[in-house]
Amino acid sequence: MKKILKLEEFFMFALSIFLFGQLDFAWWWYPLLLLAPDLSMIGYLVSPQMGAVTYNVVHHKGLGVSLYVLGTLLANPPLQLAGVILFGHSSMDRVFGYGLKFPDAFEHTHLGMIGRG
C-alpha cells in the first residue's frame, strides 16, 4: 500500500511541475523555492507541539491548492506560485516518507515513523 501512496504522491508532485510550467516565471524559481516550506520547522525551536503545528499548517496540501485557486481567481501569479510550491513540496515530502507530524516527536508522522521500515 505504501508504494501505491508514494506513486500517487509522485504524480501529484509531477502535477505541480506541470502547473508551474503554465505560470509565467523563469524555470529556476521552482527549484529555488521548493525547499522554502521547510522553514516551517523553525517552530520546533519552541517545542515539539509548536513545531508540529507550524509544520502541519504549511505542509497541508489543502493550503497549497487553496492558494493556487485563489491566485487563479484573482489573476495573481505570485499567489498561484506560492500554492504550486506548497503543494509540490508537500507531495515531494510524502514521496520520501515525510508526513504530517504528531505533537510528540518530529519522527512521528501520519505515514508512520521516519527512518523505520
Biopython code that builds the backbone (N, CA, C, O; Angstrom):
import numpy as np
from Bio.PDB.StructureBuilder import StructureBuilder

atoms = [
    (1, "MET", "N", (0.819, -1.192, 0.000)),
    (1, "MET", "CA", (0.000, 0.000, 0.000)),
    (1, "MET", "C", (0.867, 1.261, 0.000)),
    (1, "MET", "O", (0.539, 2.239, -0.671)),
    (2, "LYS", "N", (1.979, 1.240, 0.756)),
    (2, "LYS", "CA", (2.828, 2.428, 0.817)),
    (2, "LYS", "C", (3.383, 2.786, -0.554)),
    (2, "LYS", "O", (3.532, 3.965, -0.876)),
    (3, "LYS", "N", (3.690, 1.778, -1.362)),
    (3, "LYS", "CA", (4.217, 2.057, -2.700)),
    (3, "LYS", "C", (3.172, 2.736, -3.583)),
    (3, "LYS", "O", (3.502, 3.618, -4.375)),
    (4, "ILE", "N", (1.934, 2.331, -3.448)),
    (4, "ILE", "CA", (0.854, 2.948, -4.224)),
    (4, "ILE", "C", (0.677, 4.401, -3.791)),
    (4, "ILE", "O", (0.511, 5.287, -4.630)),
    (5, "LEU", "N", (0.713, 4.643, -2.480)),
    (5, "LEU", "CA", (0.571, 6.013, -1.976)),
    (5, "LEU", "C", (1.739, 6.889, -2.428)),
    (5, "LEU", "O", (1.542, 8.048, -2.792)),
    (6, "LYS", "N", (2.941, 6.344, -2.406)),
    (6, "LYS", "CA", (4.104, 7.115, -2.857)),
    (6, "LYS", "C", (4.015, 7.402, -4.353)),
    (6, "LYS", "O", (4.404, 8.481, -4.800)),
    (7, "LEU", "N", (3.511, 6.452, -5.123)),
    (7, "LEU", "CA", (3.332, 6.678, -6.555)),
    (7, "LEU", "C", (2.297, 7.774, -6.794)),
    (7, "LEU", "O", (2.480, 8.631, -7.658)),
    (8, "GLU", "N", (1.222, 7.743, -6.032)),
    (8, "GLU", "CA", (0.206, 8.787, -6.138)),
    (8, "GLU", "C", (0.809, 10.157, -5.815)),
    (8, "GLU", "O", (0.547, 11.135, -6.516)),
    (9, "GLU", "N", (1.607, 10.225, -4.764)),
    (9, "GLU", "CA", (2.258, 11.487, -4.391)),
    (9, "GLU", "C", (3.237, 11.939, -5.470)),
    (9, "GLU", "O", (3.365, 13.135, -5.734)),
    (10, "PHE", "N", (3.927, 10.987, -6.091)),
    (10, "PHE", "CA", (4.847, 11.333, -7.175)),
    (10, "PHE", "C", (4.093, 12.000, -8.325)),
    (10, "PHE", "O", (4.569, 12.980, -8.898)),
    (11, "PHE", "N", (2.929, 11.473, -8.655)),
    (11, "PHE", "CA", (2.140, 12.075, -9.733)),
    (11, "PHE", "C", (1.608, 13.460, -9.347)),
    (11, "PHE", "O", (1.479, 14.338, -10.200)),
    (12, "MET", "N", (1.299, 13.652, -8.056)),
    (12, "MET", "CA", (0.888, 14.988, -7.616)),
    (12, "MET", "C", (2.069, 15.961, -7.675)),
    (12, "MET", "O", (1.891, 17.133, -8.005)),
    (13, "PHE", "N", (3.264, 15.479, -7.357)),
    (13, "PHE", "CA", (4.461, 16.301, -7.493)),
    (13, "PHE", "C", (4.655, 16.690, -8.959)),
    (13, "PHE", "O", (4.954, 17.843, -9.269)),
    (14, "ALA", "N", (4.482, 15.712, -9.858)),
    (14, "ALA", "CA", (4.584, 15.998, -11.296)),
    (14, "ALA", "C", (3.520, 17.008, -11.726)),
    (14, "ALA", "O", (3.792, 17.873, -12.559)),
    (15, "LEU", "N", (2.324, 16.907, -11.174)),
    (15, "LEU", "CA", (1.272, 17.878, -11.470)),
    (15, "LEU", "C", (1.702, 19.284, -11.066)),
    (15, "LEU", "O", (1.425, 20.249, -11.779)),
    (16, "SER", "N", (2.372, 19.402, -9.936)),
    (16, "SER", "CA", (2.827, 20.730, -9.508)),
    (16, "SER", "C", (3.843, 21.300, -10.491)),
    (16, "SER", "O", (3.852, 22.505, -10.743)),
    (17, "ILE", "N", (4.687, 20.458, -11.038)),
    (17, "ILE", "CA", (5.656, 20.916, -12.038)),
    (17, "ILE", "C", (4.918, 21.360, -13.302)),
    (17, "ILE", "O", (5.256, 22.383, -13.896)),
    (18, "PHE", "N", (3.918, 20.593, -13.705)),
    (18, "PHE", "CA", (3.113, 20.976, -14.864)),
    (18, "PHE", "C", (2.428, 22.320, -14.631)),
    (18, "PHE", "O", (2.472, 23.200, -15.490)),
    (19, "LEU", "N", (1.794, 22.477, -13.466)),
    (19, "LEU", "CA", (1.100, 23.738, -13.158)),
    (19, "LEU", "C", (2.086, 24.902, -13.114)),
    (19, "LEU", "O", (1.773, 26.002, -13.571)),
    (20, "PHE", "N", (3.267, 24.662, -12.569)),
    (20, "PHE", "CA", (4.283, 25.712, -12.570)),
    (20, "PHE", "C", (4.631, 26.111, -14.000)),
    (20, "PHE", "O", (4.821, 27.291, -14.295)),
    (21, "GLY", "N", (4.712, 25.128, -14.878)),
    (21, "GLY", "CA", (5.031, 25.403, -16.284)),
    (21, "GLY", "C", (3.993, 26.276, -16.973)),
    (21, "GLY", "O", (4.295, 26.912, -17.983)),
    (22, "GLN", "N", (2.785, 26.316, -16.445)),
    (22, "GLN", "CA", (1.733, 27.152, -17.019)),
    (22, "GLN", "C", (1.837, 28.603, -16.548)),
    (22, "GLN", "O", (1.196, 29.494, -17.105)),
    (23, "LEU", "N", (2.650, 28.827, -15.516)),
    (23, "LEU", "CA", (2.830, 30.180, -14.995)),
    (23, "LEU", "C", (3.951, 30.878, -15.754)),
    (23, "LEU", "O", (4.769, 30.225, -16.402)),
    (24, "ASP", "N", (3.985, 32.187, -15.673)),
    (24, "ASP", "CA", (4.977, 32.962, -16.416)),
    (24, "ASP", "C", (6.150, 33.337, -15.504)),
    (24, "ASP", "O", (6.434, 34.515, -15.288)),
    (25, "PHE", "N", (6.822, 32.317, -14.978)),
    (25, "PHE", "CA", (8.007, 32.523, -14.156)),
    (25, "PHE", "C", (9.172, 31.776, -14.781)),
    (25, "PHE", "O", (8.980, 30.753, -15.439)),
    (26, "ALA", "N", (10.373, 32.285, -14.578)),
    (26, "ALA", "CA", (11.564, 31.588, -15.061)),
    (26, "ALA", "C", (11.631, 30.217, -14.387)),
    (26, "ALA", "O", (11.225, 30.062, -13.235)),
    (27, "TRP", "N", (12.146, 29.227, -15.111)),
    (27, "TRP", "CA", (12.168, 27.853, -14.617)),
    (27, "TRP", "C", (12.888, 27.730, -13.289)),
    (27, "TRP", "O", (12.512, 26.883, -12.479)),
    (28, "TRP", "N", (13.906, 28.535, -13.028)),
    (28, "TRP", "CA", (14.730, 28.380, -11.833)),
    (28, "TRP", "C", (13.994, 28.748, -10.540)),
    (28, "TRP", "O", (14.468, 28.419, -9.453)),
    (29, "TRP", "N", (12.839, 29.425, -10.640)),
    (29, "TRP", "CA", (12.081, 29.746, -9.432)),
    (29, "TRP", "C", (11.604, 28.489, -8.716)),
    (29, "TRP", "O", (11.590, 28.441, -7.486)),
    (30, "TYR", "N", (11.213, 27.471, -9.482)),
    (30, "TYR", "CA", (10.670, 26.254, -8.868)),
    (30, "TYR", "C", (11.699, 25.565, -7.968)),
    (30, "TYR", "O", (11.423, 25.354, -6.787)),
    (31, "PRO", "N", (12.875, 25.209, -8.491)),
    (31, "PRO", "CA", (13.831, 24.555, -7.582)),
    (31, "PRO", "C", (14.346, 25.481, -6.473)),
    (31, "PRO", "O", (14.683, 25.025, -5.381)),
    (32, "LEU", "N", (14.403, 26.770, -6.763)),
    (32, "LEU", "CA", (14.866, 27.710, -5.739)),
    (32, "LEU", "C", (13.918, 27.750, -4.539)),
    (32, "LEU", "O", (14.368, 27.794, -3.394)),
    (33, "LEU", "N", (12.624, 27.733, -4.797)),
    (33, "LEU", "CA", (11.626, 27.859, -3.736)),
    (33, "LEU", "C", (11.141, 26.531, -3.165)),
    (33, "LEU", "O", (10.452, 26.510, -2.145)),
    (34, "LEU", "N", (11.494, 25.430, -3.811)),
    (34, "LEU", "CA", (10.908, 24.138, -3.453)),
    (34, "LEU", "C", (11.135, 23.740, -1.991)),
    (34, "LEU", "O", (10.270, 23.098, -1.395)),
    (35, "LEU", "N", (12.249, 24.099, -1.416)),
    (35, "LEU", "CA", (12.515, 23.721, -0.026)),
    (35, "LEU", "C", (12.118, 24.801, 0.980)),
    (35, "LEU", "O", (12.235, 24.596, 2.188)),
    (36, "ALA", "N", (11.651, 25.945, 0.490)),
    (36, "ALA", "CA", (11.263, 27.043, 1.384)),
    (36, "ALA", "C", (10.212, 26.634, 2.423)),
    (36, "ALA", "O", (10.288, 27.113, 3.554)),
    (37, "PRO", "N", (9.235, 25.775, 2.102)),
    (37, "PRO", "CA", (8.255, 25.397, 3.131)),
    (37, "PRO", "C", (8.871, 24.732, 4.358)),
    (37, "PRO", "O", (8.252, 24.713, 5.421)),
    (38, "ASP", "N", (10.078, 24.188, 4.228)),
    (38, "ASP", "CA", (10.711, 23.561, 5.388)),
    (38, "ASP", "C", (11.143, 24.577, 6.436)),
    (38, "ASP", "O", (11.520, 24.198, 7.545)),
    (39, "LEU", "N", (11.093, 25.863, 6.098)),
    (39, "LEU", "CA", (11.346, 26.886, 7.117)),
    (39, "LEU", "C", (10.311, 26.804, 8.241)),
    (39, "LEU", "O", (10.529, 27.325, 9.335)),
    (40, "SER", "N", (9.195, 26.153, 7.964)),
    (40, "SER", "CA", (8.160, 25.986, 8.992)),
    (40, "SER", "C", (8.649, 25.130, 10.154)),
    (40, "SER", "O", (8.029, 25.129, 11.218)),
    (41, "MET", "N", (9.731, 24.412, 9.973)),
    (41, "MET", "CA", (10.272, 23.594, 11.056)),
    (41, "MET", "C", (10.868, 24.447, 12.171)),
    (41, "MET", "O", (11.219, 23.930, 13.231)),
    (42, "ILE", "N", (10.980, 25.740, 11.936)),
    (42, "ILE", "CA", (11.512, 26.624, 12.976)),
    (42, "ILE", "C", (10.674, 26.564, 14.249)),
    (42, "ILE", "O", (11.167, 26.867, 15.336)),
    (43, "GLY", "N", (9.423, 26.178, 14.117)),
    (43, "GLY", "CA", (8.564, 26.014, 15.286)),
    (43, "GLY", "C", (9.101, 24.988, 16.268)),
    (43, "GLY", "O", (8.792, 25.048, 17.458)),
    (44, "TYR", "N", (9.901, 24.045, 15.782)),
    (44, "TYR", "CA", (10.486, 23.038, 16.669)),
    (44, "TYR", "C", (11.497, 23.648, 17.632)),
    (44, "TYR", "O", (11.846, 23.021, 18.632)),
    (45, "LEU", "N", (11.972, 24.855, 17.351)),
    (45, "LEU", "CA", (12.862, 25.533, 18.300)),
    (45, "LEU", "C", (12.108, 25.934, 19.567)),
    (45, "LEU", "O", (12.710, 26.080, 20.631)),
    (46, "VAL", "N", (10.784, 26.112, 19.452)),
    (46, "VAL", "CA", (9.948, 26.448, 20.606)),
    (46, "VAL", "C", (9.580, 25.178, 21.371)),
    (46, "VAL", "O", (9.817, 25.077, 22.575)),
    (47, "SER", "N", (8.999, 24.210, 20.658)),
    (47, "SER", "CA", (8.603, 22.943, 21.286)),
    (47, "SER", "C", (8.167, 21.976, 20.183)),
    (47, "SER", "O", (7.861, 22.397, 19.067)),
    (48, "PRO", "N", (8.141, 20.679, 20.502)),
    (48, "PRO", "CA", (7.633, 19.721, 19.508)),
    (48, "PRO", "C", (6.178, 20.003, 19.129)),
    (48, "PRO", "O", (5.790, 19.795, 17.980)),
    (49, "GLN", "N", (5.382, 20.469, 20.070)),
    (49, "GLN", "CA", (3.979, 20.760, 19.778)),
    (49, "GLN", "C", (3.860, 21.936, 18.805)),
    (49, "GLN", "O", (3.109, 21.869, 17.832)),
    (50, "MET", "N", (4.606, 23.016, 19.074)),
    (50, "MET", "CA", (4.570, 24.179, 18.180)),
    (50, "MET", "C", (5.155, 23.819, 16.816)),
    (50, "MET", "O", (4.658, 24.269, 15.784)),
    (51, "GLY", "N", (6.196, 23.019, 16.818)),
    (51, "GLY", "CA", (6.784, 22.585, 15.551)),
    (51, "GLY", "C", (5.808, 21.796, 14.714)),
    (51, "GLY", "O", (5.721, 21.989, 13.501)),
    (52, "ALA", "N", (5.065, 20.900, 15.362)),
    (52, "ALA", "CA", (4.074, 20.098, 14.634)),
    (52, "ALA", "C", (2.994, 20.994, 14.037)),
    (52, "ALA", "O", (2.568, 20.784, 12.901)),
    (53, "VAL", "N", (2.551, 21.989, 14.797)),
    (53, "VAL", "CA", (1.508, 22.895, 14.301)),
    (53, "VAL", "C", (2.014, 23.680, 13.089)),
    (53, "VAL", "O", (1.358, 23.707, 12.047)),
    (54, "THR", "N", (3.185, 24.320, 13.225)),
    (54, "THR", "CA", (3.683, 25.141, 12.115)),
    (54, "THR", "C", (3.991, 24.280, 10.892)),
    (54, "THR", "O", (3.691, 24.663, 9.761)),
    (55, "TYR", "N", (4.587, 23.126, 11.125)),
    (55, "TYR", "CA", (4.904, 22.223, 10.022)),
    (55, "TYR", "C", (3.630, 21.757, 9.318)),
    (55, "TYR", "O", (3.549, 21.793, 8.091)),
    (56, "ASN", "N", (2.642, 21.324, 10.088)),
    (56, "ASN", "CA", (1.418, 20.775, 9.508)),
    (56, "ASN", "C", (0.606, 21.817, 8.752)),
    (56, "ASN", "O", (0.005, 21.502, 7.725)),
    (57, "VAL", "N", (0.577, 23.045, 9.240)),
    (57, "VAL", "CA", (-0.161, 24.095, 8.522)),
    (57, "VAL", "C", (0.466, 24.328, 7.159)),
    (57, "VAL", "O", (-0.233, 24.379, 6.147)),
    (58, "VAL", "N", (1.777, 24.470, 7.134)),
    (58, "VAL", "CA", (2.464, 24.778, 5.872)),
    (58, "VAL", "C", (2.470, 23.571, 4.928)),
    (58, "VAL", "O", (2.456, 23.744, 3.710)),
    (59, "HIS", "N", (2.492, 22.366, 5.469)),
    (59, "HIS", "CA", (2.558, 21.164, 4.640)),
    (59, "HIS", "C", (1.196, 20.541, 4.344)),
    (59, "HIS", "O", (1.123, 19.429, 3.821)),
    (60, "HIS", "N", (0.129, 21.244, 4.674)),
    (60, "HIS", "CA", (-1.211, 20.745, 4.353)),
    (60, "HIS", "C", (-1.489, 21.073, 2.884)),
    (60, "HIS", "O", (-1.463, 22.238, 2.490)),
    (61, "LYS", "N", (-1.748, 20.062, 2.094)),
    (61, "LYS", "CA", (-1.940, 20.279, 0.655)),
    (61, "LYS", "C", (-3.155, 21.142, 0.359)),
    (61, "LYS", "O", (-3.200, 21.819, -0.668)),
    (62, "GLY", "N", (-4.129, 21.126, 1.240)),
    (62, "GLY", "CA", (-5.307, 21.984, 1.060)),
    (62, "GLY", "C", (-4.928, 23.456, 1.028)),
    (62, "GLY", "O", (-5.546, 24.235, 0.303)),
    (63, "LEU", "N", (-3.927, 23.846, 1.798)),
    (63, "LEU", "CA", (-3.457, 25.230, 1.780)),
    (63, "LEU", "C", (-2.857, 25.566, 0.417)),
    (63, "LEU", "O", (-3.149, 26.618, -0.151)),
    (64, "GLY", "N", (-2.025, 24.676, -0.101)),
    (64, "GLY", "CA", (-1.425, 24.912, -1.411)),
    (64, "GLY", "C", (-2.466, 25.008, -2.515)),
    (64, "GLY", "O", (-2.410, 25.906, -3.356)),
    (65, "VAL", "N", (-3.406, 24.089, -2.510)),
    (65, "VAL", "CA", (-4.473, 24.099, -3.522)),
    (65, "VAL", "C", (-5.302, 25.372, -3.390)),
    (65, "VAL", "O", (-5.634, 26.006, -4.391)),
    (66, "SER", "N", (-5.635, 25.747, -2.156)),
    (66, "SER", "CA", (-6.443, 26.956, -1.938)),
    (66, "SER", "C", (-5.732, 28.206, -2.433)),
    (66, "SER", "O", (-6.349, 29.059, -3.072)),
    (67, "LEU", "N", (-4.442, 28.322, -2.144)),
    (67, "LEU", "CA", (-3.690, 29.490, -2.611)),
    (67, "LEU", "C", (-3.618, 29.529, -4.133)),
    (67, "LEU", "O", (-3.751, 30.590, -4.743)),
    (68, "TYR", "N", (-3.406, 28.360, -4.740)),
    (68, "TYR", "CA", (-3.338, 28.312, -6.203)),
    (68, "TYR", "C", (-4.683, 28.730, -6.817)),
    (68, "TYR", "O", (-4.718, 29.539, -7.744)),
    (69, "VAL", "N", (-5.767, 28.187, -6.308)),
    (69, "VAL", "CA", (-7.098, 28.515, -6.837)),
    (69, "VAL", "C", (-7.413, 29.993, -6.607)),
    (69, "VAL", "O", (-7.911, 30.669, -7.507)),
    (70, "LEU", "N", (-7.126, 30.491, -5.417)),
    (70, "LEU", "CA", (-7.361, 31.901, -5.131)),
    (70, "LEU", "C", (-6.522, 32.785, -6.057)),
    (70, "LEU", "O", (-7.006, 33.797, -6.566)),
    (71, "GLY", "N", (-5.278, 32.401, -6.266)),
    (71, "GLY", "CA", (-4.427, 33.138, -7.197)),
    (71, "GLY", "C", (-4.969, 33.126, -8.611)),
    (71, "GLY", "O", (-4.855, 34.117, -9.333)),
    (72, "THR", "N", (-5.555, 32.012, -9.009)),
    (72, "THR", "CA", (-6.159, 31.918, -10.343)),
    (72, "THR", "C", (-7.388, 32.824, -10.428)),
    (72, "THR", "O", (-7.554, 33.559, -11.402)),
    (73, "LEU", "N", (-8.241, 32.770, -9.419)),
    (73, "LEU", "CA", (-9.450, 33.598, -9.425)),
    (73, "LEU", "C", (-9.132, 35.087, -9.392)),
    (73, "LEU", "O", (-9.841, 35.890, -9.999)),
    (74, "LEU", "N", (-8.067, 35.457, -8.686)),
    (74, "LEU", "CA", (-7.688, 36.862, -8.569)),
    (74, "LEU", "C", (-6.681, 37.300, -9.641)),
    (74, "LEU", "O", (-6.228, 38.445, -9.646)),
    (75, "ALA", "N", (-6.340, 36.380, -10.541)),
    (75, "ALA", "CA", (-5.323, 36.642, -11.556)),
    (75, "ALA", "C", (-4.047, 37.169, -10.898)),
    (75, "ALA", "O", (-3.494, 38.188, -11.310)),
    (76, "ASN", "N", (-3.591, 36.452, -9.866)),
    (76, "ASN", "CA", (-2.427, 36.840, -9.080)),
    (76, "ASN", "C", (-1.367, 35.741, -9.187)),
    (76, "ASN", "O", (-1.366, 34.812, -8.379)),
    (77, "PRO", "N", (-0.464, 35.830, -10.170)),
    (77, "PRO", "CA", (0.544, 34.776, -10.363)),
    (77, "PRO", "C", (1.428, 34.485, -9.148)),
    (77, "PRO", "O", (1.729, 33.316, -8.911)),
    (78, "PRO", "N", (1.863, 35.483, -8.360)),
    (78, "PRO", "CA", (2.667, 35.127, -7.183)),
    (78, "PRO", "C", (1.905, 34.243, -6.182)),
    (78, "PRO", "O", (2.502, 33.381, -5.537)),
    (79, "LEU", "N", (0.606, 34.454, -6.054)),
    (79, "LEU", "CA", (-0.207, 33.620, -5.177)),
    (79, "LEU", "C", (-0.335, 32.206, -5.758)),
    (79, "LEU", "O", (-0.298, 31.219, -5.024)),
    (80, "GLN", "N", (-0.485, 32.125, -7.065)),
    (80, "GLN", "CA", (-0.503, 30.817, -7.724)),
    (80, "GLN", "C", (0.823, 30.097, -7.502)),
    (80, "GLN", "O", (0.851, 28.901, -7.211)),
    (81, "LEU", "N", (1.922, 30.839, -7.643)),
    (81, "LEU", "CA", (3.249, 30.253, -7.433)),
    (81, "LEU", "C", (3.384, 29.714, -6.015)),
    (81, "LEU", "O", (3.879, 28.605, -5.818)),
    (82, "ALA", "N", (2.952, 30.487, -5.035)),
    (82, "ALA", "CA", (3.025, 30.029, -3.643)),
    (82, "ALA", "C", (2.236, 28.732, -3.464)),
    (82, "ALA", "O", (2.698, 27.810, -2.791)),
    (83, "GLY", "N", (1.049, 28.662, -4.062)),
    (83, "GLY", "CA", (0.244, 27.455, -3.965)),
    (83, "GLY", "C", (0.902, 26.259, -4.622)),
    (83, "GLY", "O", (0.898, 25.162, -4.062)),
    (84, "VAL", "N", (1.462, 26.456, -5.793)),
    (84, "VAL", "CA", (2.142, 25.366, -6.507)),
    (84, "VAL", "C", (3.340, 24.870, -5.705)),
    (84, "VAL", "O", (3.570, 23.665, -5.608)),
    (85, "ILE", "N", (4.095, 25.794, -5.135)),
    (85, "ILE", "CA", (5.269, 25.408, -4.350)),
    (85, "ILE", "C", (4.855, 24.616, -3.103)),
    (85, "ILE", "O", (5.441, 23.574, -2.810)),
    (86, "LEU", "N", (3.857, 25.102, -2.377)),
    (86, "LEU", "CA", (3.410, 24.389, -1.176)),
    (86, "LEU", "C", (2.877, 23.000, -1.522)),
    (86, "LEU", "O", (3.194, 22.023, -0.844)),
    (87, "PHE", "N", (2.073, 22.916, -2.569)),
    (87, "PHE", "CA", (1.512, 21.634, -2.992)),
    (87, "PHE", "C", (2.618, 20.688, -3.448)),
    (87, "PHE", "O", (2.658, 19.529, -3.035)),
    (88, "GLY", "N", (3.514, 21.181, -4.298)),
    (88, "GLY", "CA", (4.596, 20.348, -4.817)),
    (88, "GLY", "C", (5.539, 19.884, -3.724)),
    (88, "GLY", "O", (5.948, 18.723, -3.699)),
    (89, "HIS", "N", (5.885, 20.793, -2.820)),
    (89, "HIS", "CA", (6.790, 20.430, -1.733)),
    (89, "HIS", "C", (6.167, 19.348, -0.850)),
    (89, "HIS", "O", (6.830, 18.375, -0.490)),
    (90, "SER", "N", (4.906, 19.522, -0.508)),
    (90, "SER", "CA", (4.233, 18.535, 0.348)),
    (90, "SER", "C", (4.153, 17.174, -0.327)),
    (90, "SER", "O", (4.331, 16.146, 0.326)),
    (91, "SER", "N", (3.887, 17.161, -1.618)),
    (91, "SER", "CA", (3.849, 15.890, -2.351)),
    (91, "SER", "C", (5.228, 15.253, -2.396)),
    (91, "SER", "O", (5.366, 14.046, -2.197)),
    (92, "MET", "N", (6.254, 16.065, -2.658)),
    (92, "MET", "CA", (7.622, 15.548, -2.695)),
    (92, "MET", "C", (8.005, 14.959, -1.335)),
    (92, "MET", "O", (8.583, 13.874, -1.266)),
    (93, "ASP", "N", (7.684, 15.672, -0.260)),
    (93, "ASP", "CA", (7.987, 15.162, 1.076)),
    (93, "ASP", "C", (7.357, 13.794, 1.296)),
    (93, "ASP", "O", (7.990, 12.893, 1.846)),
    (94, "ARG", "N", (6.116, 13.643, 0.867)),
    (94, "ARG", "CA", (5.412, 12.380, 1.112)),
    (94, "ARG", "C", (5.964, 11.250, 0.255)),
    (94, "ARG", "O", (5.889, 10.086, 0.646)),
    (95, "VAL", "N", (6.520, 11.578, -0.912)),
    (95, "VAL", "CA", (7.201, 10.555, -1.707)),
    (95, "VAL", "C", (8.358, 9.971, -0.898)),
    (95, "VAL", "O", (8.628, 8.772, -0.962)),
    (96, "PHE", "N", (9.038, 10.831, -0.137)),
    (96, "PHE", "CA", (10.187, 10.397, 0.662)),
    (96, "PHE", "C", (9.808, 9.935, 2.070)),
    (96, "PHE", "O", (10.683, 9.646, 2.886)),
    (97, "GLY", "N", (8.507, 9.865, 2.356)),
    (97, "GLY", "CA", (8.052, 9.326, 3.623)),
    (97, "GLY", "C", (7.861, 10.330, 4.736)),
    (97, "GLY", "O", (7.624, 9.940, 5.879)),
    (98, "TYR", "N", (7.960, 11.623, 4.432)),
    (98, "TYR", "CA", (7.757, 12.656, 5.449)),
    (98, "TYR", "C", (6.309, 13.104, 5.429)),
    (98, "TYR", "O", (5.863, 13.777, 4.499)),
    (99, "GLY", "N", (5.591, 12.725, 6.457)),
    (99, "GLY", "CA", (4.182, 13.072, 6.527)),
    (99, "GLY", "C", (3.914, 14.179, 7.512)),
    (99, "GLY", "O", (4.839, 14.782, 8.057)),
    (100, "LEU", "N", (2.640, 14.446, 7.739)),
    (100, "LEU", "CA", (2.228, 15.423, 8.742)),
    (100, "LEU", "C", (2.638, 14.917, 10.120)),
    (100, "LEU", "O", (2.634, 13.713, 10.375)),
    (101, "LYS", "N", (2.988, 15.837, 10.998)),
    (101, "LYS", "CA", (3.607, 15.470, 12.274)),
    (101, "LYS", "C", (2.608, 15.369, 13.425)),
    (101, "LYS", "O", (1.636, 16.120, 13.510)),
    (102, "PHE", "N", (2.886, 14.422, 14.296)),
    (102, "PHE", "CA", (2.205, 14.342, 15.579)),
    (102, "PHE", "C", (2.975, 15.213, 16.558)),
    (102, "PHE", "O", (4.170, 15.436, 16.362)),
    (103, "PRO", "N", (2.324, 15.717, 17.615)),
    (103, "PRO", "CA", (2.994, 16.668, 18.503)),
    (103, "PRO", "C", (4.047, 16.074, 19.442)),
    (103, "PRO", "O", (4.743, 16.823, 20.127)),
    (104, "ASP", "N", (4.179, 14.753, 19.487)),
    (104, "ASP", "CA", (5.133, 14.167, 20.430)),
    (104, "ASP", "C", (6.573, 14.160, 19.928)),
    (104, "ASP", "O", (7.505, 14.293, 20.722)),
    (105, "ALA", "N", (6.766, 14.005, 18.593)),
    (105, "ALA", "CA", (8.132, 13.933, 18.058)),
    (105, "ALA", "C", (8.110, 14.182, 16.552)),
    (105, "ALA", "O", (7.149, 13.827, 15.869)),
    (106, "PHE", "N", (9.167, 14.790, 16.049)),
    (106, "PHE", "CA", (9.284, 15.077, 14.623)),
    (106, "PHE", "C", (9.184, 13.796, 13.794)),
    (106, "PHE", "O", (8.613, 13.799, 12.703)),
    (107, "GLU", "N", (9.733, 12.723, 14.309)),
    (107, "GLU", "CA", (9.779, 11.460, 13.562)),
    (107, "GLU", "C", (8.416, 10.770, 13.475)),
    (107, "GLU", "O", (8.238, 9.877, 12.648)),
    (108, "HIS", "N", (7.463, 11.161, 14.300)),
    (108, "HIS", "CA", (6.148, 10.517, 14.340)),
    (108, "HIS", "C", (5.223, 11.227, 13.353)),
    (108, "HIS", "O", (4.778, 12.346, 13.605)),
    (109, "THR", "N", (4.940, 10.572, 12.233)),
    (109, "THR", "CA", (4.127, 11.176, 11.176)),
    (109, "THR", "C", (2.889, 10.337, 10.877)),
    (109, "THR", "O", (2.761, 9.205, 11.343)),
    (110, "HIS", "N", (1.993, 10.906, 10.100)),
    (110, "HIS", "CA", (0.787, 10.159, 9.719)),
    (110, "HIS", "C", (1.117, 9.000, 8.780)),
    (110, "HIS", "O", (0.269, 8.145, 8.526)),
    (111, "LEU", "N", (2.329, 8.970, 8.271)),
    (111, "LEU", "CA", (2.771, 7.870, 7.407)),
    (111, "LEU", "C", (3.554, 6.822, 8.176)),
    (111, "LEU", "O", (4.018, 5.838, 7.601)),
    (112, "GLY", "N", (3.700, 7.034, 9.467)),
    (112, "GLY", "CA", (4.498, 6.131, 10.301)),
    (112, "GLY", "C", (5.723, 6.856, 10.827)),
    (112, "GLY", "O", (5.849, 8.072, 10.678)),
    (113, "MET", "N", (6.616, 6.114, 11.436)),
    (113, "MET", "CA", (7.823, 6.696, 11.989)),
    (113, "MET", "C", (8.859, 6.877, 10.877)),
    (113, "MET", "O", (9.084, 5.973, 10.072)),
    (114, "ILE", "N", (9.476, 8.039, 10.845)),
    (114, "ILE", "CA", (10.524, 8.304, 9.862)),
    (114, "ILE", "C", (11.740, 7.455, 10.222)),
    (114, "ILE", "O", (12.147, 7.380, 11.381)),
    (115, "GLY", "N", (12.308, 6.821, 9.204)),
    (115, "GLY", "CA", (13.520, 6.030, 9.427)),
    (115, "GLY", "C", (13.270, 4.587, 9.800)),
    (115, "GLY", "O", (14.208, 3.837, 10.067)),
    (116, "ARG", "N", (12.022, 4.201, 9.820)),
    (116, "ARG", "CA", (11.699, 2.794, 10.149)),
    (116, "ARG", "C", (10.916, 2.195, 9.005)),
    (116, "ARG", "O", (10.015, 2.836, 8.463)),
    (117, "GLY", "N", (11.249, 0.971, 8.631)),
    (117, "GLY", "CA", (10.617, 0.286, 7.521)),
    (117, "GLY", "C", (9.186, 0.033, 7.781)),
    (117, "GLY", "O", (8.497, -0.541, 6.938)),
]
sb = StructureBuilder()
sb.init_structure("model")
sb.init_model(0)
sb.init_chain("A")
sb.init_seg("    ")
for serial, (resi, resn, name, xyz) in enumerate(atoms, 1):
    if name == "N":
        sb.init_residue(resn, " ", resi, " ")
    sb.init_atom(name, np.array(xyz, "f"), 0.0, 1.0, " ", f" {name:<3s}", serial, name[0])
structure = sb.get_structure()
